[in-house]
Amino acid sequence: AKVRGKAKGLTLAADESGPSWLPDGWSPPPTWAIGKRGIVGPDPRGDGDITVSQVPLAPVGRMLDLDTGDHHVRLMWPGWSGAVYDRVVRQSVTVDSRTLVGTLGDHGAGVTTGNAGMVVKFLNEALMHNQDVMPVEYVTARCGWVESPEGKGFVLGRTWVGSGAPVRVQVEPGSGEEQILDAVCSRGDWDGWLRALAHGALAPSLHLAVYGSVASVLLSFLGIEAGYVIDWSGMTSQGKTTVLRAAASVWGKPTDGAMVQSWNLTQSRAEGTAHLLYHLPIILDDSKNARRAEDVATLIYQHSQGQSKGRAKPGQGSQAVGLRRSSTWRSVMLSTGEQSATSFSQDGGSRARCLCITGSPLRSREEAELVTLGVLDHYGHLGARVARWLADRTPEQVDTLRALYKRRHDEYGAVLALDGAVAGRLSALVALLAVAKAICERVGYPAPPDDCDPLGMACDAARSGGEDADRPLAALRSIYGHCVARSTAMWGRHVLDDGEPKQP
C-alpha cells in the first residue's frame, strides 16, 4: 500500500489484497491498508506511510452481550505458525493502548507499547468503516434460555437451539469456563444411550436422576422461582456416582471435571459453574470430599436461593466501596454423599428444597458398571431432544405445560401436606419431576417398567424429608426420650430416701 499527500489530505492506493480470512466486503478505512506487510497507515509526522505493525490484525465482528449489554469485538490475526487466531475481547480493550498490550501481548498479535496507540486508532476506524459488513452478533456468558431481538431459544454449550440468529456463549479461551462449556456436547448415538440406561431400567433412582436433570431446564420455562436439590446418600458404593453420570449424560460428557464436579471445590468455583450452566443442572459427587462441612450447607442454601454470595469491590470517584454483580442461576443440583446433604445444615428452608434419597441407587455393582460404560460412549442426546421440543412450543402449548405442572402440584401437595409442612413444600419438586417424566417420554425416553415407580420413591423421600426437617418436633422427641430414660428423676416418679427426694 502506498500513501500519497494530496491537498493536505491522505489517500491510500492499495497494491495488494487483504488477508483471505477477512469478511466479504471488508475494506480498510481511508489512509490505511492491511496485507502481507501487516498494518500500514499514515505517518503522523509527515505525508508518508509507515508500517504500524508487521502483523495484519483486524476487527472482523461486533457482538452484544444479551445479559449485560456489554459490547465485544472479534479480532483475527495470523500467529507465528501461520494459523489464524480468532479472539473476542471487550470493546474497552480496543480503545485503550495499555489494555490492548496486556490482552494480546502474549498471542503474537504484533501489539507493543511502541505501536499500540496507532493500532488502537486503526482498529476503531476499521470498526466504524466496516459496520455495514459486520452485523451485530448476540452472545451471552452462560447456557440456558435466552431471548434476543431476533428470536428465543436455548444455548446448549456451543449449540443454539431456537429461532432467529444464533446466540453464542462467549467465554475466555483456555479458561475453566471453556473446559466446562466444551463438556456440554454429544457423542455416540441415541439408541446407544438408551441401551446403556436399559441396564438399570428397574432402578427408580436411575430414572429420577434423568428426570431431575431434565427438570433443571423446566424451572425458568415454567416460571418456577425456586431452585432444588436432589441428593443420593448411603455408605455403600453401589451406584451413587453412576446415577450422577447418567444424569450428566443427558446434556454432555459424564466424566469427572466435565459435567460431573467433585464436592472438593471452592465456593467461588461452585458459583461460577452454576452461573455458566445457569439452567443446566450442577452435578456434585461425594460430599465427604468437601473442604469443610459448612461448605456443603452454604452451597445447598445458596443454590436454592439462585444467587452467589454478595461481595464488595473498590469504589469509583467519591464512593470508597462498591458492590460486585452477583452471579445468578436457576437450576437443579444433583448430589451424592455418604450422609445426606441436609445433615450438614439445620436450616429448614434448605431442607424444604432438598429431596434426599437413601440407600443403594442400583441393584448391583455389575449393573452400575454396565450403565457407566454405556454412558461414557453415548451422551448428550436426550437433552438436545428436550431443548428442541421445548423451544418449538407455542405460547398456548407453554400454558398447557404450566397448567399440567399446577395440577400435579395440587395433587401431590394434597397428599404430602398430610406429612407436614416441609413434605408439602417438597411436593413442588415432585410435581416438577412428574412434568419432566412426561416430557422425557414425549421425546422418546421409555417409561419405567410397571414394577418400578420413580415418582413413588420421590414421594417417600419427601415424606422422610418432612419428618427429618421438623426441627421443633425433633427437639420435643429428644426431650421426651431424655425424660423417659430418667423417669425416676421426675417429680411424681421420684425416688425417696428417708422420705426426701433422692434427686432434686
ZIURCOR-V156199 format. One record per residue. N is the residue number from 0. SS is DSSP state (alpha for helix, beta for strand, coil for the rest). PSI is psi in radians with two decimals (999 if undefined). Layout:
BEGIN
N_SS_PSI / N_SS_PSI
END
This chain:
BEGIN
0_coil_2.63 / 1_beta_2.31 / 2_beta_2.31 / 3_beta_2.43 / 4_beta_2.36 / 5_beta_1.98 / 6_coil_0.79 / 7_coil_0.27 / 8_beta_2.96 / 9_beta_2.38 / 10_beta_2.79 / 11_beta_2.22 / 12_beta_1.93 / 13_coil_2.35 / 14_coil_0.21 / 15_coil_2.73 / 16_coil_2.76 / 17_coil_3.07 / 18_coil_2.61 / 19_coil_-0.33 / 20_coil_-0.01 / 21_coil_2.57 / 22_coil_2.67 / 23_coil_2.32 / 24_coil_-0.11 / 25_coil_2.41 / 26_coil_2.63 / 27_coil_2.65 / 28_coil_2.82 / 29_coil_2.43 / 30_coil_0.19 / 31_beta_2.74 / 32_beta_2.72 / 33_beta_2.28 / 34_beta_-2.54 / 35_coil_-0.50 / 36_coil_-0.01 / 37_beta_-2.37 / 38_beta_2.16 / 39_beta_2.32 / 40_beta_3.12 / 41_beta_2.38 / 42_coil_2.05 / 43_coil_-0.19 / 44_coil_-0.09 / 45_coil_-2.78 / 46_coil_0.25 / 47_coil_-2.99 / 48_beta_2.68 / 49_beta_2.72 / 50_beta_1.87 / 51_beta_-0.75 / 52_beta_2.50 / 53_coil_0.02 / 54_coil_2.16 / 55_coil_1.51 / 56_coil_2.25 / 57_beta_2.56 / 58_beta_2.25 / 59_beta_0.04 / 60_beta_2.68 / 61_beta_2.42 / 62_beta_2.60 / 63_beta_2.17 / 64_beta_2.09 / 65_coil_-0.43 / 66_coil_-0.70 / 67_coil_-0.31 / 68_coil_0.05 / 69_coil_2.55 / 70_beta_2.46 / 71_beta_2.72 / 72_beta_2.33 / 73_beta_2.16 / 74_beta_2.55 / 75_beta_2.58 / 76_beta_2.72 / 77_beta_2.34 / 78_coil_-3.04 / 79_coil_-0.58 / 80_coil_-0.13 / 81_coil_-0.30 / 82_coil_2.50 / 83_beta_2.19 / 84_beta_2.53 / 85_beta_1.88 / 86_beta_2.50 / 87_beta_2.25 / 88_beta_2.75 / 89_beta_2.60 / 90_alpha_-0.50 / 91_alpha_-0.45 / 92_alpha_-0.65 / 93_alpha_-0.07 / 94_coil_0.06 / 95_coil_2.02 / 96_alpha_-0.69 / 97_alpha_-0.73 / 98_alpha_-0.62 / 99_alpha_-0.76 / 100_alpha_-0.78 / 101_alpha_-0.55 / 102_alpha_-0.71 / 103_alpha_-0.08 / 104_coil_-0.49 / 105_coil_0.12 / 106_coil_0.34 / 107_coil_0.51 / 108_coil_0.00 / 109_coil_0.32 / 110_coil_2.20 / 111_coil_3.00 / 112_coil_-0.39 / 113_coil_-0.55 / 114_coil_-0.01 / 115_alpha_-0.67 / 116_alpha_-0.77 / 117_alpha_-0.64 / 118_alpha_-0.72 / 119_alpha_-0.75 / 120_alpha_-0.77 / 121_alpha_-0.80 / 122_alpha_-0.75 / 123_alpha_-0.63 / 124_alpha_-0.67 / 125_alpha_-0.65 / 126_alpha_-0.84 / 127_alpha_-0.70 / 128_alpha_-0.53 / 129_coil_0.33 / 130_alpha_-0.45 / 131_alpha_-0.40 / 132_alpha_0.06 / 133_coil_1.38 / 134_coil_2.63 / 135_beta_2.23 / 136_beta_2.57 / 137_beta_2.31 / 138_beta_2.93 / 139_beta_2.86 / 140_coil_0.36 / 141_coil_2.93 / 142_coil_3.02 / 143_beta_-2.89 / 144_beta_2.29 / 145_beta_2.80 / 146_beta_2.25 / 147_beta_2.99 / 148_coil_-0.28 / 149_coil_-0.17 / 150_beta_-2.94 / 151_beta_2.79 / 152_beta_-2.72 / 153_beta_2.24 / 154_beta_1.89 / 155_beta_1.50 / 156_coil_-2.11 / 157_coil_0.05 / 158_beta_2.45 / 159_beta_2.19 / 160_beta_1.74 / 161_beta_-2.88 / 162_coil_2.88 / 163_coil_-2.99 / 164_coil_2.48 / 165_coil_2.50 / 166_beta_2.26 / 167_beta_2.65 / 168_beta_2.29 / 169_coil_1.97 / 170_coil_2.89 / 171_coil_2.19 / 172_coil_2.39 / 173_coil_0.08 / 174_coil_2.99 / 175_alpha_-0.56 / 176_alpha_-0.71 / 177_alpha_-0.64 / 178_alpha_-0.78 / 179_alpha_-0.71 / 180_alpha_-0.72 / 181_alpha_-0.30 / 182_alpha_-0.32 / 183_coil_1.55 / 184_coil_-3.04 / 185_coil_2.72 / 186_beta_2.69 / 187_coil_-2.52 / 188_coil_2.93 / 189_alpha_-0.83 / 190_alpha_-0.64 / 191_alpha_-0.68 / 192_alpha_-0.71 / 193_alpha_-0.69 / 194_alpha_-0.65 / 195_alpha_-0.82 / 196_alpha_-0.34 / 197_alpha_-0.42 / 198_coil_-0.43 / 199_coil_0.48 / 200_coil_-0.45 / 201_coil_0.05 / 202_coil_1.92 / 203_alpha_-0.61 / 204_alpha_-0.61 / 205_alpha_-0.75 / 206_alpha_-0.69 / 207_alpha_-0.64 / 208_alpha_-0.73 / 209_alpha_-0.81 / 210_alpha_-0.72 / 211_alpha_-0.66 / 212_alpha_-0.74 / 213_alpha_-0.64 / 214_alpha_-0.48 / 215_coil_-0.71 / 216_coil_-0.08 / 217_alpha_-0.31 / 218_alpha_-1.02 / 219_alpha_-0.64 / 220_alpha_-0.65 / 221_coil_0.02 / 222_coil_0.50 / 223_coil_2.18 / 224_coil_-0.54 / 225_coil_2.73 / 226_coil_2.71 / 227_beta_2.86 / 228_beta_2.38 / 229_beta_2.19 / 230_beta_2.35 / 231_beta_2.26 / 232_beta_2.73 / 233_coil_2.77 / 234_coil_-0.47 / 235_coil_2.82 / 236_coil_0.57 / 237_coil_1.17 / 238_coil_0.02 / 239_alpha_-0.85 / 240_alpha_-0.56 / 241_alpha_-0.73 / 242_alpha_-0.55 / 243_alpha_-0.71 / 244_alpha_-0.67 / 245_alpha_-0.75 / 246_alpha_-0.73 / 247_alpha_-0.60 / 248_coil_-0.22 / 249_coil_-0.65 / 250_coil_-0.40 / 251_coil_-2.67 / 252_coil_2.03 / 253_coil_0.85 / 254_coil_2.86 / 255_beta_2.35 / 256_coil_-0.17 / 257_coil_-1.89 / 258_coil_-0.35 / 259_beta_2.13 / 260_beta_2.67 / 261_beta_2.64 / 262_coil_-0.22 / 263_coil_1.25 / 264_coil_2.75 / 265_coil_2.82 / 266_alpha_-0.71 / 267_alpha_-0.64 / 268_alpha_-0.69 / 269_alpha_-0.74 / 270_alpha_-0.75 / 271_alpha_-0.70 / 272_alpha_-0.78 / 273_alpha_-0.69 / 274_alpha_-0.72 / 275_alpha_-0.79 / 276_alpha_-0.58 / 277_coil_-1.38 / 278_coil_-0.24 / 279_coil_2.70 / 280_coil_2.58 / 281_beta_2.26 / 282_beta_2.05 / 283_beta_2.23 / 284_beta_2.30 / 285_coil_1.52 / 286_alpha_-0.28 / 287_alpha_-0.29 / 288_alpha_-0.02 / 289_coil_2.55 / 290_coil_-0.68 / 291_coil_2.63 / 292_alpha_-0.66 / 293_alpha_-0.35 / 294_alpha_-0.65 / 295_alpha_-0.83 / 296_alpha_-0.73 / 297_alpha_-0.79 / 298_alpha_-0.65 / 299_alpha_-0.80 / 300_alpha_-0.84 / 301_alpha_-0.62 / 302_alpha_-0.73 / 303_alpha_-0.49 / 304_alpha_-0.43 / 305_coil_0.46 / 306_beta_2.49 / 307_coil_2.95 / 308_coil_2.38 / 309_coil_2.37 / 310_coil_2.60 / 311_beta_2.91 / 312_beta_2.84 / 313_beta_2.40 / 314_coil_3.14 / 315_coil_2.56 / 316_coil_-2.26 / 317_coil_-0.11 / 318_coil_2.03 / 319_coil_-0.66 / 320_beta_2.39 / 321_beta_-2.98 / 322_beta_2.34 / 323_coil_2.63 / 324_coil_2.21 / 325_coil_2.46 / 326_coil_2.51 / 327_beta_2.87 / 328_coil_2.93 / 329_coil_1.76 / 330_coil_3.13 / 331_beta_2.32 / 332_beta_2.34 / 333_beta_2.27 / 334_beta_2.72 / 335_beta_2.84 / 336_beta_2.91 / 337_coil_-0.53 / 338_coil_2.70 / 339_coil_2.63 / 340_alpha_-0.59 / 341_alpha_-0.26 / 342_alpha_-0.25 / 343_alpha_-0.10 / 344_coil_2.60 / 345_coil_0.14 / 346_coil_2.11 / 347_alpha_-0.58 / 348_alpha_-0.74 / 349_alpha_-0.68 / 350_alpha_-0.52 / 351_coil_-0.07 / 352_coil_0.23 / 353_beta_2.07 / 354_beta_1.97 / 355_beta_2.13 / 356_beta_2.18 / 357_beta_2.76 / 358_coil_3.11 / 359_coil_2.13 / 360_coil_-0.55 / 361_coil_2.89 / 362_coil_-0.40 / 363_coil_2.85 / 364_alpha_-0.64 / 365_alpha_-0.71 / 366_alpha_-0.75 / 367_alpha_-0.72 / 368_alpha_-0.71 / 369_alpha_-0.74 / 370_alpha_-0.76 / 371_alpha_-0.86 / 372_alpha_-0.65 / 373_alpha_-0.79 / 374_alpha_-0.31 / 375_alpha_-0.38 / 376_alpha_-0.37 / 377_coil_2.05 / 378_beta_2.87 / 379_coil_0.27 / 380_coil_-0.75 / 381_alpha_-0.77 / 382_alpha_-0.74 / 383_alpha_-0.69 / 384_alpha_-0.75 / 385_alpha_-0.79 / 386_alpha_-0.76 / 387_alpha_-0.75 / 388_alpha_-0.76 / 389_alpha_-0.70 / 390_alpha_-0.45 / 391_coil_-0.04 / 392_coil_2.42 / 393_coil_2.86 / 394_alpha_-0.65 / 395_alpha_-0.68 / 396_alpha_-0.59 / 397_alpha_-0.73 / 398_alpha_-0.64 / 399_alpha_-0.73 / 400_alpha_-0.70 / 401_alpha_-0.62 / 402_alpha_-0.66 / 403_alpha_-0.78 / 404_alpha_-0.75 / 405_alpha_-0.73 / 406_alpha_-0.81 / 407_alpha_-0.66 / 408_alpha_-0.77 / 409_alpha_-0.73 / 410_alpha_-0.91 / 411_alpha_-0.58 / 412_alpha_-0.72 / 413_alpha_-0.58 / 414_alpha_-0.84 / 415_alpha_-0.41 / 416_alpha_-0.42 / 417_alpha_-0.34 / 418_alpha_0.27 / 419_coil_2.89 / 420_alpha_-0.70 / 421_alpha_-0.75 / 422_alpha_-0.67 / 423_alpha_-0.68 / 424_alpha_-0.58 / 425_alpha_-0.23 / 426_alpha_-0.48 / 427_alpha_-0.69 / 428_alpha_-0.70 / 429_alpha_-0.73 / 430_alpha_-0.69 / 431_alpha_-0.73 / 432_alpha_-0.62 / 433_alpha_-0.72 / 434_alpha_-0.71 / 435_alpha_-0.70 / 436_alpha_-0.77 / 437_alpha_-0.70 / 438_alpha_-0.71 / 439_alpha_-0.79 / 440_alpha_-0.53 / 441_alpha_-0.58 / 442_coil_0.12 / 443_coil_-0.07 / 444_coil_2.24 / 445_coil_2.56 / 446_coil_2.59 / 447_coil_2.72 / 448_coil_2.84 / 449_coil_-0.58 / 450_coil_0.29 / 451_coil_2.06 / 452_coil_1.46 / 453_alpha_-0.73 / 454_alpha_-0.56 / 455_alpha_-0.71 / 456_alpha_-0.68 / 457_alpha_-0.70 / 458_alpha_-0.74 / 459_alpha_-0.70 / 460_alpha_-0.63 / 461_alpha_-0.71 / 462_alpha_-0.78 / 463_alpha_-0.68 / 464_alpha_-0.60 / 465_alpha_-0.71 / 466_alpha_-0.77 / 467_alpha_-0.52 / 468_alpha_-0.20 / 469_coil_1.48 / 470_alpha_-0.71 / 471_alpha_-0.73 / 472_alpha_-0.68 / 473_alpha_-0.68 / 474_alpha_-0.74 / 475_alpha_-0.71 / 476_alpha_-0.66 / 477_alpha_-0.76 / 478_alpha_-0.75 / 479_alpha_-0.77 / 480_alpha_-0.69 / 481_alpha_-0.75 / 482_alpha_-0.71 / 483_alpha_-0.71 / 484_alpha_-0.32 / 485_coil_0.73 / 486_alpha_-0.56 / 487_alpha_-0.14 / 488_alpha_-0.03 / 489_coil_2.44 / 490_coil_2.32 / 491_coil_-0.46 / 492_coil_0.21 / 493_coil_2.65 / 494_coil_2.34 / 495_beta_2.56 / 496_beta_1.86 / 497_coil_0.68 / 498_coil_-0.06 / 499_beta_2.58 / 500_beta_2.32 / 501_coil_-0.55 / 502_coil_2.63 / 503_coil_999
END
